[in-house]
Amino acid sequence: MRSPKLLAAIAASLLAMAPVSASAEVVGKVGVDWTGNDILVDAVPDPEVSGVTCHVTYFDRSVIDRLRKGNWFEDPSNNSIACRQTGPIEIGDINLSQGGEEVFRAGLSLIWKKLVVTRIYDKKNDTLIYLIHSRQLVDGSAKMAISTIPLFGQQVTWKKGKPN
């Protein structure tokens, strides 16, 4: 019989592996094989840009797959993103630097790997860019995708005034 502490540690590990975000809502779940692996689709509203919603996909490995392949603590870095205007656009206090700012993060491993969405404002082309990628402590991943929201010709409200 297993000890209660061991079971609690295993349960905590499995909970920590699940992607979590206060603002993300799972809107789709597609099974991809008999072992229980799924592709999840989250709707993620931008907290500083109302009227923009990103749909993020990621792979959720099942317990059977984790047991079979031995990599207990990590989901693959495969992901995708599509962002669209879903209402009137109102832009709050956003970071205007080339590095942009993180608008969403979810865990893909117990400690080391995160799924990240970064928003970058392309001032010259008046466009919001949303970049999705994995951030790893040791080896970065080259898997990424972008989605853009062109602001040109749109009625956009800037809370602090449009940058010059």
N, C-alpha and C positions, 0 to 999 in steps of 0.2 A: 504494500500500500504506500502511496506517495504521501510525503509530509505536506501539511497545509501551507507551510512557507514556500515549498517548491511550487505547488499549484498556484499560489498567489503570485509568485515571480513569473511563471509562465503566462498567466492571465494579464499581468501588467505589461509584459513584453508584447503580447499580441495586441493589446489596446494601443500601445505606443506606436505600433507599425501602421495603424489605420490613419489615413489622411484626415486631418481635422482642421477646420477653419470656421471661425465664428460666423463669417459672412457667406460661406459657400453652401449651396443647397444641391443635393443629389437630385437630378431630374431624369436620369437615365441609367440603366444597368443592363448590360448585354452579356449573357454567358457566351464564352468562346470555346469551351471544351467540356468533357465529361468530368474533369477533376474539380470543377468549381471556380476556375479562373474567370474573372469578369473584366469588362471594360466599363468604367464608371464615367458618367458625364455630370459635371457640376456646373451650375449657373453661379457666376461670381460677379456681383455688381461692384463697380469701382467705387471705393468709399469717398473719393474726392471729386469724382466726375459723375454726377447724377445723370441718368439717361443713357449710360453705357453699361452693357452687360457682356461679360466674356463667358463663353462656354469652353470648359477645359475638360479634356479626356485624359484618363490615365489607366494603367493596368493594375488590377488588384489581384495578387496571387492568393490562391486558396491554401488552406492548411495541408491538403493532400499534395499539392505541388511543392510546397515548402519541405515536406517530409521526403518526397521522392527525389528532389534535386539537392537537398542539403543546405541550401542558402536560406536560413530561417528568417533573417532580419532585414530583408531588403526586397523592394519591388523594382521592376525594370524602370529605366529612365525614359521609356517611350511615352510620349505625350503629344497633345495637339491643342490648338487654341483657335477660336473664332470669336471676334468681338464685333458687336453691332450696336447701332443706336437703337435704344428701346424706349425712348421718351425724349422730352426736351433736354438738351445738354446744358448743364450748369457746372462750370469748372471752379472748384475751390482752390485751396492753397496747395498747388502741386509743385514738385521739384522740377525746375527747368534746366538742370544741368544735363550734360551728355550721358551721365550714368543713370539718370532717371531715378525712380523710386519703386521699391517693392510694394505691390498692392495685394498680393496673396502669397501664402506659403503653406505647404502641407508636407508632412513627413513621409518619405518613401523608405525609410529604414529606422531602426531603433534609435540611432544617434546621428549617423554620418551623412545621410543624403536627404535633401529637401527638394521638392518641386516648387519652383518660384515663378511668379509672374511679375515682370517689371514694366512699368509705364514710362515711356520716353516721349517728350514733346519735341517734334521736329518743327521748329519755329519757321524756318525758311519755306517749308511746304504746308504749314498750318495743319499738321496731322498728329494725331495721337498714335503712338506705336506701342503695342503690347507684345512683349517677348516672353515666351515660356521656355524654361530650361531647368536642368537639374543642377543643384549646387552640392558638391561633395567636398568633404574635408581634405582628402588626399588627391584623388584623380578627378579633375573636372570632366564633364561629359560634353561631347560635341553635338549631342542631339538637342535640337532647338526648333522652334517655330515662331512666326510672328503673325500678327493681325493688325490692321490699321483702321483708324477711324478718321477719314478726311473731314476737316472742319470748314474748308473753303466753301463758301456759298451757303453754309448752314447758319441758322439763327442760334448763336451760342452766347450764353451769359457767362462772363468771367467775374467772379465775386470780387476780385481785387484789380480788375481792369486787365484787358488783353496786353500781354508783354509786347514791347516795341522791338 
